[in-house]
Amino acid sequence: MIPKHSIFIISLFSLASLNVYAEGDVAAGKEKSQVCAACHGVDGNSPNPVWPKLAGQHAEYIIKQLKDYQSGVRENAQMSPMAANLSDQDMQDLAAYYSSQKIKHGKADPVALELGEKIYRTGNIEAGVPACTACHGPNGRGNPAAQYPALGGQHAAYTQAQLNAFRDSTRANDSHSVMRTIVGRMTDEEIKAVSEYVQGLH
């Protein structure tokens, strides 16, 4: 049995490790983000739907993705070389800047709205697909402590591409294969519909 004081100390260390990612400098991050603006927009709202909006994303999640690109755990022809020479401080500063920005929400395709909302809010019990709200929240704000990203307002095309990548395992940097397991049980129609729903979620 672990003594109570030990649990308290472990908890403090756990909290400290999470807070490491929040030590970036917003002003420095804004300056460093100039090279990122061509794809992700000046304020983190990407003008191209195939590139993600970073505005309002959790700093912890942004840092994890940059580290994964740098290590090769996650690969992308554009992002892997961009992350290659970033220092830990660079990542923290960029994450601090983008997380401080406000995402510009889009609109969901009305045709996909009903199915998308169903999958997001209740999942598909028969297929073993849990509700997206369990990890990403009712408003799509995610869970920074668990590094579950904010999804609300993200481009549908980008979200759909990532879900497909998880399904075919070309993206495999999800903790404990959670996303790969879930999306592996989803149909093309469900993936497209929930991606559209997320785009208008706020």
C-alpha positions in Angstrom: 0.0 0.0 0.0 1.4 3.4 -1.0 1.5 5.9 1.9 -0.7 9.0 1.6 2.2 11.4 1.6 3.8 9.5 -1.3 0.6 9.8 -3.3 0.6 13.5 -2.6 4.2 13.8 -3.8 3.5 11.8 -7.0 0.5 13.9 -7.7 2.6 17.1 -7.4 5.2 15.7 -9.8 2.4 14.7 -12.2 1.0 18.2 -12.2 4.4 19.7 -12.6 5.1 17.6 -15.6 1.9 18.8 -17.2 2.7 22.4 -16.5 6.1 22.2 -18.2 4.3 22.6 -21.5 2.6 25.9 -20.4 5.9 27.8 -19.9 6.1 29.2 -23.4 6.3 32.9 -24.2 3.3 34.2 -26.3 5.2 37.1 -27.8 8.2 35.0 -28.7 5.9 32.4 -30.2 4.1 35.0 -32.3 7.5 36.0 -33.8 8.6 32.4 -34.4 5.2 31.6 -36.0 5.9 33.8 -39.0 7.4 30.8 -40.8 4.3 28.8 -40.0 1.8 31.4 -41.3 1.9 30.3 -44.9 0.1 27.1 -44.0 -1.6 27.8 -40.6 -2.5 31.4 -41.0 -1.2 34.4 -39.1 -3.4 33.7 -36.1 -3.5 29.9 -36.4 -6.6 29.8 -38.5 -5.5 28.0 -41.6 -7.0 29.2 -44.9 -6.6 25.8 -46.5 -9.0 23.1 -45.2 -6.4 20.4 -45.6 -4.1 22.0 -43.1 -5.2 22.2 -39.4 -6.3 25.3 -37.5 -4.0 25.7 -34.5 -5.8 28.6 -32.9 -7.1 27.7 -29.5 -5.5 24.3 -29.5 -4.1 23.1 -26.2 -0.4 23.9 -25.8 0.2 20.4 -24.4 -1.2 18.8 -27.6 0.7 21.1 -30.0 4.0 20.3 -28.2 3.3 16.6 -28.4 2.6 16.7 -32.1 5.8 18.8 -32.8 7.9 16.3 -30.7 6.3 13.4 -32.6 7.1 15.0 -36.0 10.7 15.6 -34.8 11.2 12.1 -33.6 9.5 10.5 -36.6 6.6 9.0 -34.6 4.4 11.1 -36.8 5.4 11.8 -40.3 4.3 14.5 -42.8 6.2 15.7 -45.8 5.7 19.4 -44.8 5.8 19.2 -41.0 8.6 16.7 -40.4 11.3 19.0 -41.8 9.7 22.1 -40.1 9.9 20.4 -36.7 13.4 18.9 -37.2 15.4 21.8 -35.8 12.9 23.2 -33.2 14.2 23.4 -29.6 12.0 22.6 -26.7 11.7 26.3 -26.0 10.7 26.9 -29.6 7.9 24.4 -29.2 6.7 25.8 -26.0 6.7 29.4 -27.4 4.8 28.3 -30.5 2.3 26.3 -28.5 1.8 29.2 -26.1 1.1 31.6 -29.0 -1.3 29.3 -30.9 -3.2 28.2 -27.8 -3.8 31.9 -26.9 -5.5 32.6 -30.3 -9.2 32.2 -31.0 -10.4 29.6 -33.5 -12.7 30.8 -36.2 -15.6 28.2 -36.4 -16.9 26.9 -39.6 -20.3 25.5 -40.6 -21.3 21.9 -40.7 -22.8 20.4 -43.9 -26.6 20.2 -43.2 -26.7 16.8 -45.1 -24.3 15.2 -42.6 -25.5 17.0 -39.5 -27.9 14.4 -38.1 -25.5 11.4 -38.5 -22.5 13.5 -37.4 -24.2 14.7 -34.2 -25.3 11.1 -33.4 -21.8 9.7 -33.7 -20.2 12.6 -31.8 -22.8 12.6 -28.9 -23.8 8.9 -28.6 -21.4 6.9 -30.8 -22.6 3.7 -32.4 -23.3 1.1 -29.7 -23.8 -1.7 -32.2 -20.4 -1.2 -33.8 -18.6 -0.5 -30.5 -17.9 3.1 -31.3 -18.0 5.3 -28.2 -19.2 8.9 -28.2 -16.6 11.5 -29.1 -17.8 13.6 -26.2 -16.2 11.2 -23.7 -12.7 12.4 -24.6 -13.2 15.6 -26.6 -16.1 17.1 -24.6 -19.6 18.3 -25.5 -18.3 21.5 -27.1 -15.3 19.9 -28.7 -12.8 21.6 -26.3 -10.8 18.4 -25.6 -8.9 17.6 -22.5 -5.5 19.2 -22.1 -4.4 17.0 -19.2 -5.0 13.8 -21.2 -3.7 15.5 -24.4 -7.0 15.0 -26.1 -7.2 17.8 -28.7 -9.8 20.5 -29.1 -11.8 19.6 -32.2 -14.6 22.2 -32.3 -14.2 24.4 -35.4 -11.5 22.3 -37.0 -11.6 22.0 -40.8 -13.8 19.0 -41.9 -11.3 18.0 -44.6 -8.4 17.9 -42.1 -10.4 16.0 -39.5 -11.5 13.4 -42.0 -8.0 13.0 -43.3 -6.7 12.3 -39.8 -9.4 9.9 -39.0 -8.7 8.0 -42.2 -5.0 8.0 -41.3 -5.7 6.5 -37.9 -7.9 3.9 -39.5 -5.2 2.7 -41.9 -2.5 3.2 -39.3 -0.5 5.7 -41.5 -0.9 7.9 -38.3 -0.1 5.9 -35.2 0.8 8.4 -32.5 -2.4 8.0 -30.5 -1.8 6.8 -26.9 -2.6 3.1 -26.5 -4.0 3.0 -30.0 -7.3 4.6 -28.8 -8.1 6.4 -32.0 -7.0 3.6 -34.3 -9.3 1.2 -32.4 -12.3 3.5 -32.5 -12.0 4.6 -36.1 -11.4 1.1 -37.2 -15.0 0.4 -36.4 -16.4 3.4 -38.2 -17.7 3.5 -41.8 -16.6 6.1 -44.4 -20.0 7.8 -44.1 -19.7 8.1 -40.3 -16.1 9.5 -40.6 -17.2 12.1 -43.1 -20.4 13.0 -41.1 -18.6 13.5 -37.8 -15.9 15.5 -39.4 -18.5 17.8 -40.9 -20.2 18.1 -37.5 -17.0 19.0 -35.7 -16.4 21.8 -38.1 -19.5 23.6 -36.9 -19.1 22.6 -33.2 -18.6 25.3 -30.6 
